[in-house]
C-alpha cells in the first residue's frame, strides 16, 4: 500500500524555499568575485568623470576609468602585488598553522565535550555558550556542537531535535563572538584594513578592535538566549516524545571514551589548561605591551603549545612529524580562501583605484546627513542589509569583502570608525545564519535529527531556529545601543563607534 501524504506549505515554508532557490542560483564565490571585478572595471569607464567633494579634505574626488590603456596597464602591473599584499593573507595563514596543531591533536573536540557536561539547570546556557565559543575551531564546531547538544538533550529526556537547534544557534547565530581572539577576528580585520585604506592610506584595523564588545556579547547573548529558551520555548519544543524511546540515537560525535583512554583525555585537558595559564601569565608579566600588537603570532604559538600539551599526553602527537602534519592540515583548510583571495584582493584594489568607492561613500554620507539618518537607526539599517545578504551568501569573508569597501568609507565620512562598521557587519552576519537553507552544515544536521525522527526535515530545524534568530538580533541591537550611547570602547585602544 502506498503511503501518500499531503504536504502542506505555509508562508514561512515558501519564503525558505524561495531563499533556497535564489541562493542556489548564485555562482561559486570565486566566479562571483571575478564577475564583480569585471563589473567594477566596466562601471569605472561608464562613470568616468563623475566627482564628489571629500568633506574631510575639501578636495574633489573623481572616478577614474580603467578600461583604457592607462587603466589596464595598472591592472596588469599590480595584479600579483594586490594578491600578495592582501591584508588577511599572512595573518590567516599564521593563525591557521597554530590552530591546525590544536585541532589535529583532538584538543578542541574534547574540550567542547567536557564543557558541555553540566548540571541540567545550566544545560541550555552552556550549550549556547560553548556553541558561540566553538567558532575557534571554525567549521569543526558547526559539525560537533549541534550533534553533541542533540545527544545531551536525548540523555536528559528532552527533545533532541530542539537540542540540536540550540547548539546550531550558538555556533552559527553567535558565530563572530567569542571570549578569546579567533581566526575570524584576524580575517575580518584584514579585509577592514584594506577597505579603510581606500579613504585613509595609513589606516589599520587591528584584530583586537572588537574584543571587548564580543566578550560581552558572548556572555549576554548566552544568558538571554537561555532565559528565552527555558522560559518560553522549552515547553513547546523541548518536551520528550515517546517516539524517541525506540529511535537509533547513537551519535558518533557524542560517543565517550572509557577506561585508560578517558583518563588520558582528562590528563591532556589538564595539561593544556596548565600550559594556558603559564603561557599567558608569562607574557603579561614580561612583555605586556606586546600582547596586543603581536597577538597573531602569539596566538599561533599558544595554539601550538596547548595542542602539544594535549597531543603528547593522549599520544595523538608522538613526534615532530605529527606536529608538522597538523600545521599542514591547518594551512590546507585555508586553500579555498587562498583561491578566492585573488579576485577579492584585485576587486577591492580596483574599486579603490577607480575612486568609485570614495564617490559612492561620499554620496551616501551626504544623503544620510540630509535626511538626518544617523546613530542607532543607521546602524540597524546596515545590520538588516547585511542580514538579508547573508540569506543568499553565507561565506563570512566573501560578504565582508563585498560590503566593507562600501560600508567602511561610507561610515568614515559620517564620522564613524571602521571598527564600528565591522561590529555592525558581525552582528548582521551572524543573526540569520540559522534560518538560511544555504548553510553548508544543514545536510549534516538533517542526517543527525533523522536518527531521532525519520520524518524530520528542514522545517523541523527552521521552525525552531527562527525565534532564536529574532532573539539574537534583538539582544545584539540592545547591546549595541548601550555600547554606542555610553561611548564604550569596542576593544583595546579605546576606539568606539565615533572617530
N, C-alpha and C positions, 0 to 999 in steps of 0.2 A: 504493500500500500504506500502510495506516495504521500509524503507529509508536506503539503503545500501550506505555507504560512504567509499571510498577508502582511507585507511590510509597510507600516505607516510611517510617513515622514512628516515632521513638523517644520516650522520656520527655521529653528536652530539647525536641524539636520541639513536643510537646503543651503544655509549660509556656510556651514562647514564644508559641504560638498562643493560649493562654488569656489571657496578658497582653495580647496584641493585641486580642482580642475585648472584654475588660473595659475596656481603655483607650479603645477606640473608642466605647464607650457613655457615656463621660463627656461632659457638656455643654461648650460653649465656656467658657473660663476666665471671661469676663465674666459669663455666666449662672451659673457655679459660685459666684462670689463674691456675686452678687446673692442667690442662694439661701442662702449662708452668712450673709449679713447678715440675711435674714429669719428663719433658724433661731435666730440669736443673740437677736433681739427676742422670739421665742416662748419660748425657753428662759429668758430673764430673767424673764418673767412667771410661768412654771411654777415656777421655783426661787426666786422672790422670798421673802426672809426667811431663807434658809439662810446661815449665817455660819461664820467661822473666825477664829482669833486670829492676827494678824500677829506672827510671832516676833521681828521686828526692832523693833517699837514696843510690842507688848503690847496693841494696840488691836483691837477686834472689827471685822472686815470683813464686811459683809452684802450679799448680792446684791439689786440694785435692779431691780424690774420696769419694763419700758419700754413695754408695751402698755397704757398708761393715759394720761389727758390730760397729766400732767406729763412722762412719758417721751417721748410722741410730740411734744410741744412742743419738747423738747430736740433730738430727731432732726431736725425740720424747720428749726429755727433754726440748727443747726450743720452742716447737710449741705454747704453750699457752703464754709464755713470749713474743715471737715475735709479737703475735697479740696484746697483751696488751700495749706494748711499741711502737707500730707503731706510728710514729710521728704525722700524721694528726688526729689520733683518738680523743684525748681530745680537740684539738683546734677546730675541725669541730663541735663537739657536743656543745661546749661552744658558738660558734658563732651562731649556729642554734637555741639555746634557745632564744637568743635575737631577731633574725630575725623572729622567729615564732610569737612573740608578734606584731612586726611591720607589718607582713603580714596579720595575722588574724584580726587585727584591721581595715584593709582596707586602711591603710595609703599609702602603696607603690602603690597600684592600682590607688587611686585618685590623688596622686602626679604626676604620669606619665600622667594621663589625663589632669591635669591642665597645665603641661609644654608644652603639645602638642597644646594648644590653642594659636597660634601665628599668626601674620600677614602673608599673603600669601608669601611675598618675603623671609620670614625666615622659611617657612614650611618645605622644604626639609632638611635644616640644623638641625632643631630641631627634626625632625623625626629620622634622623641618630643619633644625639647626645643623645636623650632620649633612643633610642634603645640600644646604647652602654652602657650607664649608667644603663639601666634597668636590667643588669645581677645581680645587687644587689639583685633582687627578684628571682634569679635563673630561674626555668622553668616558673614561673608566667609571666615574661616579654615576653618570647617566645610565650606565648598564647595571651597576651594582646596587645602588641605594634603593631604587624603586622595588626591585625584586626582593631585596632584603627586608624592606618595610612590609611587603606583602606577606612574607613568611613570619615576621614578627607579629603582625595582626592575626594571622591564622593561628599561631601558637597561643595568643591571648584570647582566642574565641571571639574575635571581631572580624568584620568583613575584610578579607584580604585584598579585594579589588580597591576598596577605599584606601587601604594602607598603601598600596602601590601608587595611587593617585596623590597621596600626601607626600610620599617620597619623591615622586615625579615633580611635584610643585616646588619642593625645596631645591632640588637640583637645577631645575630649568627656570622657574619664575624668580628664583633668587640667584640666578647664575652669576652675575657680576659682583655680588657682595662676598665678603669673607672677613675673617678676623686676622688673617695674615695676607701678605702680598702673594700674588699668583702670576702665572704667565699671562692672564687676561689683563692685569694692570700694565704689564710691560708692553703687550701688543697694542692696546688702545692708546697708551701714552705716545708710542712711536708714531702711530697714524696721526694723532692730535698734533704732535710736534711738526710733522710735515705740513699739515693744514695751517697751523699757526704761522709758519714761516712764509705763507703766502702773503700775509699782511705785516708780519714783523720778522724780518730775515734772521734775527738772532734769537728769536723766541724758542723756548724749550719747555715742554710739559713733562714733568718728572713722573716716574712710575708710582711714586708715593702720593701723588697730588690729591687723590680721593680717599686716602686711607682712613681718616677719622670718620668721614661720612659713611663709609662702607662697614666699619666696625659697628657703629651704632645701628645701621640698617640691619645687619645680621642678627643682632640681639633683639631689637624691637620687632622686626617682622616675624621672627620665630615665636616671640611671646604673643603677639596679636593674632597670628595665624592659628596658634594652638588654642587660644581662647575662643576664636570664632568656630573652629572645628569642634571643640569639646562642648561648647555651649549651644551651637545652632545646627551643626551638620552631623554630628555623631549619631544622634537619634534617628535621622533619616537614612544615612548612608552606611553607618558603621556597625549596625546590628548583625549578629551572627545569623546565618541562614542554615537550616538543617541540610540543605543540598551539599554544603561543604564537608559534611561528615563522611561522604563517600567519594570525594574527589581525590585525584592523584596530585598531592601538593608537595612533592619532594623537589625543591628548587636547588639546582646545583650551586647557585651563587650564595645560598644561605646555609650550605652544609657546614657543619662544625667538625673540627679535628678533635681527636681524643688522645688520651694517654700521654706518651712521651712527646708526640708531635704538638699537642696542645700546650704542654709545659714549655716547650721550646719557643712557641709563639709568644707566650707570656713573658719569657725572659727577653725575647727580642724586642718587644714593645717597651719593656722596662729600660733596656739599654739605649733604645732610641730616645726615650724621654730624658734619660740622664745626659746623653750627648747633646740634646737640645738645650737643656739648662746650662750646661758648661760652656757650650759654644757661644750663646748669646750673652751670657754673663761676662765671658772673657772679652767679647767685642765691646760691650758697653762700658766696661771698666778700663779698657786700654785705648780704644780709638772711637769714642762715642761720636765724634764729629764726622767720621767717615761712614757711619752706618747707613745714613740716608743717601749720601751722594754715591756710595759704592754698593747700593742694595742689590743690584742684579748679580754681580759676581759673588757677593756674599751669600745670596740665596742659593746660587749654584753650588757653592762649597757646602752649604748647610744640607741640601738635599742629598749630596754625595755622602756626607758624613753620617746622617741618620740612616740612609739606605744601607751603608756598610755596617753600621752598628746592628741593624736588624738582620740583614742578609747573612753576615758572618755567624751570628748566633743561631739562626734556624738552618744554616748551611745552604741557603739559596744562592749565596755568593761564596765560592770556595777558593777563588784565585783571581788574579788581576784580569784575566780574560773575561770572566763573568761580569766584572765591573765595567770593563770597556764595552762589552756587548750591550749592557744596559744603557750606556751613553749613546751607543749607535742606535738602539731602538728609540730612544728619546728624539734623536735627530730625524730618524725615519718617520716619526709621527708628524714631522713638520713638512714632509715632501709636498703635500697639497698646498701648503702656504707658500713654499718656495716657488712653485709654478705660478700661482695666481698673483704673487707679488710683482711679477714682471709687468703685466698690463696695468695693475693698480698703481705702481710707482710712476710709470710713464704717463698714465692718465692724469694723476694728481699734478705732476710737474707741468704737463701741457696746459692744464686748467689754470695753473698759476702764471705761467709764461704768457699765455694769451690775455690775461687780465679779466677773463670772463668772471672768475670767482670774485674778484675785487669789486667790479662794477655791479654784479648781482647782489653782493652783500651790502654795498652802499645803498643801492636802490631799495632793498628790503628794509634796511635800517631806517631810511628816510620815511618809508611808508608807515612802519610801525610807530615811529615818533609822531607823525602827523595824526595818527589815529589813537595816540596815547595807549598803545598796546605794549605793556612792559611788565616787569616783575613776574609775579606768580601766574597770572593769566597767560603771559607769553610762554613761560616755562611749561605749562600744561599743554599748550598747543604743540610745542616741539615734542613733548613726550608722546602725545597722541599720534603725531605724524610718524614718529619712529615705530610706535606700536603697530600701526597699520602696515608700514613697510615690512615689519617683522613677520607678519602673517604670510608673506609671499617669499621673503628672502631670509632664511633662518641663520645663515652664517654671520656671526657677530663681526668678524673682521671685514667681510665684504660690505655689510651695511654701513659700518662706520667709515670705510674708505669712500663710499658713495656720498655720505651725508656730511662728514667732517669738513670737506673743503667749502661747503655752503654754510653750515651751522656756525663753525668757529669764526670765520671772518664776519659773518652777519652779526653775531653777538658781540664781537670785538668792537664793531662800530657803534653798538648801542651801549658800550661801556661794561660789558660782562666778560669774565675771564674764560679762557679756553678750558680751564679745569672745571668751571661751572657747566660749560656746554657739554663736556664729557660726562658729567654726572647725569644730566638730563637724558643723554643718549643711553646710558647704562640702565636707567630706570625703564625707559620705553623698550629697550632691547630685551628686558627680562620678563615683564609682566604678561605678555601674550604668547610666550614660548609654549605654554601648556594648553593652548587652545588652537594651535595650528596643526593640521594633519601632515604638514611637511617636515615635522620633527623627525630626524633620521632614526631615532630610537623607538618611534611608535610601533613599528612591526615587532621589535623585541618585546615591548611591554604587552602587546596583544598576545604573543605566544605565552607569556607568563600568566596573564589573567585567564587564559583558556585552559590552563591546568587546574584552575579552580571552577571555572564555568565555561563549558564548551560553546555556549551560545553568546558569550560576551563579544563585543566589538568596539569600534572607536567611540560609538556613542556612550558606552559604559565608562570610558575614560573622560571624554569631554563634558558630559553632563555633571561630573563630579569636580572637574578642574575649573570650570567656568566661574563658580562662586569664589574659588581660591584665587583666580586671576584678578577678579574685581577686588578682593581683599588686599592682595599685594599692591595693586595700583593705588587704592585709597590710602593705605598705610604709608606708602612711599611718598605720595604727594604731601601728606601731613608732616612727615619727617623733613621733606624739602622746604615746606613753609616755615617750620621752626628754624631750620638752618639759615634760610635766607633773611627772615625778619630779625633774627638776633645777630646776624652778621658773624656766624661761627666759621672758623677755618675748616676747609674741606680736607686738609691734610697738613703734614709738617711744612713749615714755612709761612703759615698764617694766611695763605691765599684763600679767599672766599669767592662768592659769586661776582662781586664787583672788582673791577680792575683798580 
